[in-house]
Amino acid sequence: MRKITAVTFDLWDTLIKEHPGGSDRVAKLRIEGIGKILSEKGAIHSLEEIQSAYQETGDFLAMTWSKRRDMSARDQVLFMLSSVDAKLASRLSAHDMADIERIYSESILDNPPVLLAGAEKALEEVRGAGYRMGLISNTGRTPGSVLRILMDRMGILEHFDVTTFSNEIQVRKPAEMAFMATLDRLKVVPRAAVHIGDDPESDVEGAKRCGMKAIQILAGDERPSDMADARRSNLSHLLDEIARL
């Protein structure tokens, strides 16, 4: 009987990555799209004002994330609008708010990230070997509901039994709850699971402190972690590495 029965994956920079400059292009789509809606509703604000509010929201998110907490897309939008005008949200209809939240959440669909080399094959092999599979991802401004759409379009969503996104549970890796929420749904104890990710703190340290094994993927410029049970430069031969744990 094998020791590991479940494998969880990080998403960003483990399975997918942004195009160079992708974050800036998505931010531009959000800012211009929200500005257009506000203008149509008679709430005239310059793109500079909206961009400033967008940055203020980013600063607030960074502070929130540093405490291992997260915010829903709706709360992010409300914070951003209040940074433009404290009473702005109260003057907008529910339909207008929904449109703004949609633009804020879904702009990434017009400038999507790409799969990392070998990601799809690795997922297919792990699934084919009979492991239970989960995804544990911190989110930024794009919520889990939209990331699932991206994953489905890429053809990788179907491999996962469970997908956990920080905006939905309001907790971010490396907090133990982010891992345990996934393992509980997989019905697996930590010692029977391994987490695959790139970040030395969020992925490796978080998984290890939870009692899981951890394999670090060093595809970019992340610092190698001494806590990792194994380190790889890519996702190739992942099954062999898991079998050695």
N, C-alpha and C positions, 0 to 999 in steps of 0.2 A: 504494500500500500504506500503510495507516495505521500510525502509530508505536506506538499503544497496542493491545495484544491481550488484556490481562487487567485486570480490575477487582477489587480486594479491598475489603471493607467491614468497618468496626468494627460491633459490635452495640449495646451500651448507649449510649443518648442519640444514636445515629445512626439506628438502625432501630427500636429499642424503648425504652420508658421505664417506670419504676415509677410506680404510682399514688402520690399524696402519702401519706406514712405507710406505704407498702407494706413497706419494709424492717423497720419495727418490728413490723408484724403478722406477717410471716414469722418473725422472731426469736421472737415469742411462741409461735407454733405449734411451732417447734423445741424450745424450752425446755420447754413443757408436755408435748409428746409424748414427749420423752426422759425427763422426770420420771415420767410414767405408766409407761413400760416398767421403769424402775429400781424403782419402787414395787412393781410386780407381781412382780418378781424378788427382793423382800426387801431391796433396797438402798435404804433410806429416806434420801433427801436432800431438803432443802427446795428450793423453787423459787428461793429467794434464792441458795442455794449453786450451783445449776445456772446461774442467770443470771450469777453472778460468774465461773464457769468459762467461760461463753460469751464474756464480755467479755475475759477473759484470753486466750482463743483469738484474739479479734479483734485484740488488741494484738500478739500474736505474729505473726499474719498480716500486719499492717501493717509490722512490722519485716522480715519475709521478703520482702514485696512491694517494699519500698524497695530491696532488693538485686536486683530484677528476677527473683526466683525465685518458685516457687509450690509448693503442697502439694496432694496428692490429698485427696478428701473423707474417705477412711479415715484418713489421717494427721491431719487436722483433728479428727476424732471422737476418735481416741486421745489427742491432746493435751488436748482438752476433758475427757474422762473422767479423765485423770491429774490435771487441775487440781481435780477434785472429790475424788478419792481416788487416790493413787498406784497402788494395787493393784486398783482397781475393774474395769478391763478384763479382768484375768486371772481374775476371778470370774464373768465373763459367758460364756455359750456362744457358739459361732459364729453360731447363729441369732439370739440376742439382739443381737449386734454388727451383724448384717446389718439387723435391724429399726431399730436406732438410726441406722445410716448412711442407711437409706432415708428416715427422718423428717428427718434433717439435710439430705439432698440434695434431697428432693422436696417439701418444705413449700411452696415457691414455686408449685407447681402448683395449690394451693388459694387463692393470691392472686397470679395471674399479672400480668405487665406487659402493656402495650398497645403496638400498633404506632404509630409516629409517623406523622403525616399525610403521605401521599405516598410512604411507604416501599414498599408493595407495587407501586405503579405504576412507581416508579423501577427496582425490581429486574426487573420484567417487561420494561421497555423496554431495559435493559442486556442482559438475556438475549436478547431478541428481535433485538438488533443484532449478535449473534454473538460477544460477548466471552466469554472464559473468566472464571469468577467464583469468588472465594474469600471466606471470612469469617475474620477474625483477631480473636479476642476474649480479653481478660483476663477471668478468672472471679473471683468472690468466694467465697462459701460454696456456691454452686450449681454443680455440675460441668457440664462440656460435655455429658455424656450426657443430662442433664435439660434443658439449654438446647436441645438438638436436638429433644426432645419438644415444648417450647414453640414452637419455630420451625415444627415440622411442623403443630401445631395452628393456628398463625397462617397457614399456607399459604405460607410463604416458604422453607422448607428446600429445597424442590425446585429452587430457582433456582441453588443453589450446587454447583459441582463439587468443592470442597474446603472443609471447615470445620476450623479450628484453634483449640483452646481451651488457655489457659495451664496449667490443672491437668493436662492430658494430656501436655504436653511439658515441664512443670516450669520454663518460662521465660515471662516476661511482656514485653509491649511496654513500652518502646521497644527492647528488646534485638533485635539484628539477627536472631538465630536465629528469633524468632517470625515474622518476615516471610519469611525464606529458607525455612523449613520449608514454608510455604504455596506459595511460588513454585516450589520444587523439585517439589512434587506437581502443580502446574499446568503444569510444564514450560515456564516462562516466565522470561526474564532480567529483573532489576529495571528496566532502562531501558524495557522494553516493558509496564510495569504501572503502574497508579495506585491509590493507597489513598484511601478515603473515610472520614473519621472526624471526631470533634468535638474530641478532646483535643490541645492544642498540642504536648505532649511525647510521649505514648504513640503517637498516631496520626501527626501531621505530622512531628515531628522524627525519630521512629523510621523512618518510611517514607523520608524524604529521606536520612538517613544510610545507608540500605540501597541507595540509588541509584534509588528509585522516584519517581514524581511523587506529589503529595499535594493533595487537595482537602479543605478544612476546612469542616465543616457547623457553623454557629453558630446552632443552634436554641435554645440555653439561654444560660447566662452564662459560657461558656468565653472565655478570652482569645484574641483574634485572633492568629494566628501569622504573623510576617513570612516564615517559611520556606515557607509554603503557596504552591503554584502558582496556586491560586484559592481564593476563599472564597465560601460561599453561606449564606443564612439558612435554606434548606430543601433538600429533595432534588429539587425541580422543575427541569426543563430540564437535568438532569444530563448527558444525552447530548451536548448542545451544548457543555457545559463540557469534557467528555472529548475531544471532537473538536478542540478548540482547542489541546490540549496538544502 
